[in-house]
């Protein structure tokens, strides 16, 4: 079993690439998380986790990550990805929501923040603040938008 993460960082980036996978890889690099092995996790922020503005990584390490991503080959299309963290009391867990769609960054931010509000409401908990990070991309040939919450130690 993996240790419970103690830190988190919100990240976002977008990019073009010659293939869908290259576009995704380039978006990861643009977000600052391209040289780790992502372990996609569901959407709970551990209690007492602290926000770190910069991600400290070792290339190849395993990184628990909640993320939204979208890749498109439709020239001229706007795509966006966003994440939001609903935060309640400091010593309680938070809720992470992810979103991706064919829209602009502002729409992604609004949508994912509302998802965090709904998640707290459904749990019967009071939300104190919402942290949001998003990216957008206008597709040239093959583009990707990516947003994530990296959970680390």
FIPA-507056 format. One record per atom (N, C-alpha, C): residue number from 1; atom name; x, y, z. Coordinates in nm, 3 decimals, padded with zeros to 5 digits. Example, Ala and Ser with C-alpha at 12.3 -4.5 7.8 and 13.67 -1.06 7.14 Angstrom:
BEGIN
1,N,01.319,-00.569,00.780
1,CA,01.230,-00.450,00.780
1,C,01.320,-00.330,00.780
2,N,01.285,-00.225,00.708
2,CA,01.367,-00.106,00.714
2,C,01.290,00.003,00.787
END
This chain:
BEGIN
1,N,00.084,-00.118,00.000
1,CA,00.000,00.000,00.000
1,C,00.089,00.124,00.000
2,N,00.048,00.224,-00.077
2,CA,00.123,00.349,-00.084
2,C,00.097,00.434,00.039
3,N,00.194,00.509,00.077
3,CA,00.183,00.606,00.185
3,C,00.079,00.712,00.145
4,N,00.009,00.768,00.244
4,CA,-00.086,00.876,00.217
4,C,-00.010,01.004,00.187
5,N,-00.039,01.065,00.071
5,CA,00.032,01.189,00.035
5,C,00.011,01.300,00.137
6,N,00.113,01.382,00.153
6,CA,00.110,01.492,00.249
6,C,00.104,01.628,00.180
7,N,00.133,01.632,00.048
7,CA,00.136,01.757,-00.028
7,C,00.052,01.742,-00.153
8,N,00.012,01.855,-00.208
8,CA,-00.055,01.855,-00.337
8,C,-00.016,01.979,-00.416
9,N,-00.020,01.965,-00.548
9,CA,00.011,02.075,-00.639
9,C,-00.089,02.072,-00.754
10,N,-00.147,02.187,-00.785
10,CA,-00.234,02.200,-00.901
10,C,-00.149,02.237,-01.022
11,N,-00.174,02.169,-01.134
11,CA,-00.094,02.187,-01.255
11,C,-00.185,02.193,-01.377
12,N,-00.142,02.265,-01.480
12,CA,-00.218,02.266,-01.605
12,C,-00.125,02.303,-01.719
13,N,-00.152,02.246,-01.836
13,CA,-00.073,02.278,-01.954
13,C,-00.144,02.228,-02.078
14,N,-00.103,02.280,-02.192
14,CA,-00.159,02.236,-02.319
14,C,-00.050,02.241,-02.425
15,N,-00.071,02.164,-02.533
15,CA,00.031,02.158,-02.637
15,C,-00.021,02.088,-02.761
16,N,00.055,02.101,-02.866
16,CA,00.035,02.029,-02.992
16,C,00.134,01.913,-02.998
17,N,00.104,01.818,-03.084
17,CA,00.197,01.709,-03.109
17,C,00.165,01.643,-03.242
18,N,00.259,01.566,-03.297
18,CA,00.235,01.500,-03.425
18,C,00.140,01.382,-03.416
19,N,00.118,01.329,-03.294
19,CA,00.023,01.221,-03.270
19,C,-00.055,01.257,-03.143
20,N,-00.162,01.185,-03.118
20,CA,-00.242,01.210,-02.996
20,C,-00.157,01.187,-02.870
21,N,-00.079,01.079,-02.870
21,CA,00.004,01.050,-02.753
21,C,00.113,01.156,-02.735
22,N,00.173,01.201,-02.845
22,CA,00.274,01.308,-02.834
22,C,00.211,01.437,-02.783
23,N,00.090,01.470,-02.829
23,CA,00.022,01.590,-02.780
23,C,-00.001,01.580,-02.629
24,N,-00.044,01.463,-02.582
24,CA,-00.064,01.441,-02.438
24,C,00.068,01.455,-02.363
25,N,00.173,01.391,-02.414
25,CA,00.305,01.399,-02.351
25,C,00.355,01.543,-02.346
26,N,00.337,01.618,-02.454
26,CA,00.381,01.758,-02.457
26,C,00.301,01.843,-02.359
27,N,00.170,01.814,-02.344
27,CA,00.088,01.887,-02.246
27,C,00.135,01.856,-02.103
28,N,00.172,01.731,-02.077
28,CA,00.227,01.695,-01.945
28,C,00.355,01.774,-01.918
29,N,00.442,01.781,-02.017
29,CA,00.565,01.859,-02.001
29,C,00.535,02.006,-01.976
30,N,00.438,02.060,-02.050
30,CA,00.401,02.201,-02.031
30,C,00.346,02.225,-01.891
31,N,00.281,02.125,-01.834
31,CA,00.226,02.137,-01.698
31,C,00.332,02.115,-01.591
32,N,00.447,02.058,-01.629
32,CA,00.554,02.033,-01.532
32,C,00.550,01.896,-01.468
33,N,00.477,01.802,-01.531
33,CA,00.465,01.668,-01.473
33,C,00.493,01.559,-01.577
34,N,00.574,01.594,-01.677
34,CA,00.596,01.504,-01.788
34,C,00.695,01.392,-01.767
35,N,00.775,01.398,-01.665
35,CA,00.880,01.297,-01.650
35,C,00.857,01.202,-01.533
36,N,00.729,01.183,-01.497
36,CA,00.695,01.089,-01.391
36,C,00.594,00.988,-01.446
37,N,00.569,00.884,-01.370
37,CA,00.468,00.784,-01.405
37,C,00.341,00.818,-01.328
38,N,00.240,00.864,-01.401
38,CA,00.114,00.902,-01.337
38,C,00.037,00.780,-01.293
39,N,-00.009,00.783,-01.169
39,CA,-00.102,00.684,-01.117
39,C,-00.235,00.757,-01.103
40,N,-00.326,00.732,-01.194
40,CA,-00.454,00.805,-01.190
40,C,-00.534,00.759,-01.068
41,N,-00.575,00.857,-00.990
41,CA,-00.650,00.829,-00.868
41,C,-00.785,00.897,-00.875
42,N,-00.876,00.849,-00.790
42,CA,-01.005,00.916,-00.780
42,C,-00.989,01.042,-00.695
43,N,-01.093,01.096,-00.647
43,CA,-01.097,01.238,-00.620
43,C,-01.100,01.280,-00.473
44,N,-01.013,01.227,-00.391
44,CA,-01.012,01.269,-00.251
44,C,-00.875,01.325,-00.213
45,N,-00.877,01.445,-00.158
45,CA,-00.755,01.508,-00.106
45,C,-00.739,01.465,00.040
46,N,-00.625,01.407,00.076
46,CA,-00.607,01.361,00.214
46,C,-00.619,01.474,00.317
47,N,-00.667,01.442,00.437
47,CA,-00.673,01.542,00.544
47,C,-00.533,01.597,00.572
48,N,-00.525,01.723,00.608
48,CA,-00.401,01.790,00.646
48,C,-00.298,01.803,00.535
49,N,-00.335,01.773,00.412
49,CA,-00.240,01.790,00.301
49,C,-00.215,01.940,00.280
50,N,-00.092,01.974,00.250
50,CA,-00.057,02.115,00.231
50,C,-00.026,02.141,00.084
51,N,-00.065,02.260,00.038
51,CA,-00.041,02.298,-00.101
51,C,00.104,02.340,-00.119
52,N,00.165,02.290,-00.225
52,CA,00.300,02.330,-00.263
52,C,00.291,02.392,-00.401
53,N,00.348,02.510,-00.417
53,CA,00.337,02.580,-00.545
53,C,00.421,02.514,-00.654
54,N,00.527,02.447,-00.615
54,CA,00.612,02.377,-00.711
54,C,00.619,02.230,-00.678
55,N,00.621,02.150,-00.781
55,CA,00.628,02.006,-00.769
55,C,00.774,01.962,-00.762
56,N,00.808,01.884,-00.662
56,CA,00.943,01.827,-00.651
56,C,00.934,01.683,-00.698
57,N,01.003,01.652,-00.808
57,CA,00.993,01.518,-00.865
57,C,01.130,01.458,-00.893
58,N,01.129,01.326,-00.898
58,CA,01.243,01.249,-00.944
58,C,01.194,01.180,-01.072
59,N,01.264,01.197,-01.184
59,CA,01.218,01.133,-01.308
59,C,01.190,00.984,-01.287
60,N,01.075,00.942,-01.336
60,CA,01.037,00.802,-01.327
60,C,00.959,00.764,-01.202
61,N,00.948,00.856,-01.106
61,CA,00.877,00.820,-00.983
61,C,00.729,00.801,-01.010
62,N,00.661,00.729,-00.921
62,CA,00.517,00.711,-00.927
62,C,00.451,00.832,-00.863
63,N,00.353,00.893,-00.933
63,CA,00.289,01.014,-00.884
63,C,00.137,00.996,-00.886
64,N,00.075,00.976,-00.767
64,CA,-00.071,00.974,-00.765
64,C,-00.125,01.107,-00.817
65,N,-00.217,01.101,-00.913
65,CA,-00.263,01.221,-00.980
65,C,-00.410,01.208,-01.019
66,N,-00.489,01.308,-00.983
66,CA,-00.626,01.319,-01.033
66,C,-00.621,01.419,-01.147
67,N,-00.668,01.381,-01.265
67,CA,-00.655,01.473,-01.378
67,C,-00.768,01.463,-01.478
68,N,-00.783,01.573,-01.552
68,CA,-00.872,01.580,-01.666
68,C,-00.788,01.609,-01.788
69,N,-00.823,01.548,-01.899
69,CA,-00.748,01.569,-02.023
69,C,-00.840,01.551,-02.142
70,N,-00.809,01.622,-02.248
70,CA,-00.882,01.608,-02.373
70,C,-00.785,01.630,-02.488
71,N,-00.799,01.547,-02.590
71,CA,-00.717,01.558,-02.710
71,C,-00.810,01.569,-02.830
72,N,-00.775,01.655,-02.924
72,CA,-00.860,01.676,-03.042
72,C,-00.775,01.689,-03.168
73,N,-00.834,01.645,-03.278
73,CA,-00.773,01.660,-03.410
73,C,-00.857,01.752,-03.499
74,N,-00.948,01.829,-03.438
74,CA,-01.035,01.918,-03.514
74,C,-00.973,02.057,-03.519
75,N,-00.919,02.092,-03.634
75,CA,-00.849,02.219,-03.651
75,C,-00.940,02.337,-03.613
76,N,-00.884,02.427,-03.530
76,CA,-00.955,02.546,-03.488
76,C,-01.042,02.528,-03.365
77,N,-01.062,02.406,-03.320
77,CA,-01.147,02.378,-03.204
77,C,-01.078,02.421,-03.074
78,N,-01.156,02.478,-02.984
78,CA,-01.108,02.509,-02.849
78,C,-01.137,02.392,-02.758
79,N,-01.036,02.348,-02.685
79,CA,-01.053,02.242,-02.586
79,C,-00.997,02.292,-02.453
80,N,-01.050,02.239,-02.344
80,CA,-01.004,02.283,-02.212
80,C,-01.014,02.168,-02.112
81,N,-00.929,02.175,-02.012
81,CA,-00.931,02.079,-01.902
81,C,-00.913,02.157,-01.773
82,N,-00.981,02.113,-01.667
82,CA,-00.969,02.181,-01.539
82,C,-00.983,02.086,-01.423
83,N,-00.928,02.129,-01.310
83,CA,-00.944,02.057,-01.184
83,C,-00.985,02.158,-01.077
84,N,-01.058,02.110,-00.979
84,CA,-01.096,02.193,-00.865
84,C,-01.085,02.109,-00.739
85,N,-01.043,02.173,-00.632
85,CA,-01.038,02.107,-00.502
85,C,-01.133,02.182,-00.409
86,N,-01.231,02.112,-00.359
86,CA,-01.317,02.166,-00.256
86,C,-01.251,02.140,-00.121
87,N,-01.236,02.246,-00.044
87,CA,-01.169,02.236,00.086
87,C,-01.267,02.276,00.196
88,N,-01.274,02.194,00.299
88,CA,-01.356,02.224,00.416
88,C,-01.265,02.255,00.533
89,N,-01.294,02.192,00.644
89,CA,-01.209,02.209,00.762
89,C,-01.070,02.150,00.734
90,N,-00.969,02.212,00.790
90,CA,-00.828,02.176,00.766
90,C,-00.800,02.028,00.791
91,N,-00.858,01.973,00.896
91,CA,-00.826,01.835,00.934
91,C,-00.919,01.732,00.871
92,N,-01.002,01.774,00.776
92,CA,-01.090,01.682,00.705
92,C,-01.042,01.666,00.562
93,N,-01.084,01.560,00.498
93,CA,-01.047,01.538,00.359
93,C,-01.115,01.640,00.269
94,N,-01.051,01.665,00.154
94,CA,-01.110,01.750,00.052
94,C,-01.159,01.665,-00.064
95,N,-01.225,01.730,-00.159
95,CA,-01.276,01.659,-00.275
95,C,-01.219,01.724,-00.402
96,N,-01.163,01.641,-00.489
96,CA,-01.106,01.687,-00.616
96,C,-01.202,01.650,-00.728
97,N,-01.227,01.745,-00.816
97,CA,-01.310,01.720,-00.933
97,C,-01.228,01.751,-01.058
98,N,-01.252,01.674,-01.164
98,CA,-01.181,01.692,-01.291
98,C,-01.284,01.712,-01.402
99,N,-01.244,01.791,-01.503
99,CA,-01.333,01.818,-01.615
99,C,-01.251,01.836,-01.742
100,N,-01.306,01.794,-01.855
100,CA,-01.248,01.827,-01.985
100,C,-01.362,01.839,-02.084
101,N,-01.344,01.932,-02.181
101,CA,-01.450,01.948,-02.279
101,C,-01.409,02.038,-02.394
102,N,-01.500,02.052,-02.484
102,CA,-01.482,02.138,-02.600
102,C,-01.538,02.275,-02.565
103,N,-01.454,02.354,-02.500
103,CA,-01.494,02.483,-02.448
103,C,-01.369,02.566,-02.420
104,N,-01.389,02.685,-02.364
104,CA,-01.279,02.772,-02.326
104,C,-01.244,02.747,-02.179
105,N,-01.129,02.800,-02.139
105,CA,-01.077,02.783,-02.003
105,C,-01.176,02.832,-01.898
106,N,-01.236,02.949,-01.919
106,CA,-01.328,03.006,-01.821
106,C,-01.448,02.913,-01.797
107,N,-01.500,02.853,-01.904
107,CA,-01.612,02.761,-01.889
107,C,-01.570,02.637,-01.811
108,N,-01.451,02.586,-01.839
108,CA,-01.400,02.469,-01.766
108,C,-01.385,02.501,-01.618
109,N,-01.332,02.620,-01.586
109,CA,-01.314,02.660,-01.446
109,C,-01.448,02.669,-01.374
110,N,-01.546,02.730,-01.437
110,CA,-01.678,02.744,-01.376
110,C,-01.742,02.607,-01.354
111,N,-01.733,02.521,-01.455
111,CA,-01.796,02.390,-01.447
111,C,-01.733,02.303,-01.338
112,N,-01.602,02.300,-01.333
112,CA,-01.535,02.213,-01.236
112,C,-01.552,02.266,-01.093
113,N,-01.558,02.398,-01.076
113,CA,-01.583,02.455,-00.943
113,C,-01.724,02.418,-00.895
114,N,-01.820,02.423,-00.986
114,CA,-01.956,02.382,-00.949
114,C,-01.961,02.234,-00.912
115,N,-01.884,02.152,-00.981
115,CA,-01.877,02.010,-00.947
115,C,-01.827,01.991,-00.804
116,N,-01.728,02.070,-00.762
116,CA,-01.675,02.061,-00.625
116,C,-01.783,02.103,-00.525
117,N,-01.858,02.210,-00.556
117,CA,-01.966,02.253,-00.467
117,C,-02.070,02.142,-00.448
118,N,-02.108,02.080,-00.559
118,CA,-02.208,01.973,-00.554
118,C,-02.156,01.854,-00.474
119,N,-02.028,01.821,-00.491
119,CA,-01.970,01.708,-00.417
119,C,-01.977,01.732,-00.266
120,N,-01.949,01.854,-00.223
120,CA,-01.957,01.886,-00.081
120,C,-02.101,01.885,-00.033
121,N,-02.189,01.943,-00.112
121,CA,-02.331,01.946,-00.075
121,C,-02.385,01.805,-00.059
122,N,-02.351,01.717,-00.150
122,CA,-02.398,01.579,-00.145
122,C,-02.344,01.505,-00.022
123,N,-02.228,01.544,00.024
123,CA,-02.170,01.483,00.144
123,C,-02.219,01.549,00.272
124,N,-02.299,01.655,00.259
124,CA,-02.350,01.724,00.377
124,C,-02.242,01.802,00.450
125,N,-02.143,01.849,00.375
125,CA,-02.030,01.920,00.437
125,C,-02.027,02.065,00.390
126,N,-01.966,02.148,00.474
126,CA,-01.950,02.290,00.441
126,C,-01.820,02.311,00.365
127,N,-01.830,02.376,00.250
127,CA,-01.711,02.406,00.170
127,C,-01.662,02.545,00.211
128,N,-01.534,02.556,00.240
128,CA,-01.477,02.684,00.283
128,C,-01.409,02.757,00.169
129,N,-01.348,02.682,00.077
129,CA,-01.285,02.744,-00.039
129,C,-01.270,02.642,-00.149
130,N,-01.251,02.695,-00.270
130,CA,-01.232,02.610,-00.388
130,C,-01.106,02.658,-00.461
131,N,-01.016,02.566,-00.485
131,CA,-00.896,02.594,-00.563
131,C,-00.919,02.541,-00.704
132,N,-00.887,02.621,-00.806
132,CA,-00.914,02.581,-00.944
132,C,-00.790,02.607,-01.030
133,N,-00.766,02.516,-01.123
133,CA,-00.659,02.533,-01.222
133,C,-00.709,02.472,-01.353
134,N,-00.684,02.542,-01.464
134,CA,-00.731,02.494,-01.593
134,C,-00.637,02.537,-01.704
135,N,-00.651,02.472,-01.818
135,CA,-00.578,02.510,-01.938
135,C,-00.672,02.502,-02.056
136,N,-00.640,02.576,-02.161
136,CA,-00.716,02.569,-02.285
136,C,-00.618,02.562,-02.402
137,N,-00.671,02.516,-02.515
137,CA,-00.585,02.504,-02.633
137,C,-00.671,02.517,-02.758
138,N,-00.623,02.593,-02.853
138,CA,-00.688,02.599,-02.984
138,C,-00.610,02.506,-03.076
139,N,-00.677,02.405,-03.125
139,CA,-00.614,02.298,-03.200
139,C,-00.565,02.347,-03.336
140,N,-00.438,02.316,-03.364
140,CA,-00.382,02.341,-03.497
140,C,-00.394,02.215,-03.582
141,N,-00.336,02.105,-03.534
141,CA,-00.349,01.974,-03.601
141,C,-00.397,01.870,-03.500
142,N,-00.315,01.848,-03.396
142,CA,-00.351,01.756,-03.288
142,C,-00.312,01.825,-03.158
143,N,-00.410,01.861,-03.076
143,CA,-00.383,01.933,-02.953
143,C,-00.437,01.863,-02.831
144,N,-00.381,01.898,-02.717
144,CA,-00.422,01.838,-02.590
144,C,-00.425,01.945,-02.482
145,N,-00.528,01.942,-02.399
145,CA,-00.536,02.025,-02.279
145,C,-00.535,01.930,-02.159
146,N,-00.467,01.969,-02.053
146,CA,-00.446,01.881,-01.937
146,C,-00.449,01.966,-01.811
147,N,-00.511,01.916,-01.706
147,CA,-00.508,01.980,-01.575
147,C,-00.508,01.870,-01.470
148,N,-00.435,01.893,-01.359
148,CA,-00.418,01.786,-01.262
148,C,-00.396,01.838,-01.120
149,N,-00.424,01.749,-01.027
149,CA,-00.381,01.767,-00.889
149,C,-00.287,01.651,-00.860
150,N,-00.159,01.684,-00.844
150,CA,-00.059,01.583,-00.809
150,C,-00.055,01.571,-00.657
151,N,-00.058,01.450,-00.609
151,CA,-00.054,01.419,-00.465
151,C,00.081,01.356,-00.438
152,N,00.157,01.413,-00.348
152,CA,00.293,01.365,-00.328
152,C,00.337,01.373,-00.184
153,N,00.466,01.339,-00.160
153,CA,00.514,01.315,-00.024
153,C,00.617,01.416,00.020
END
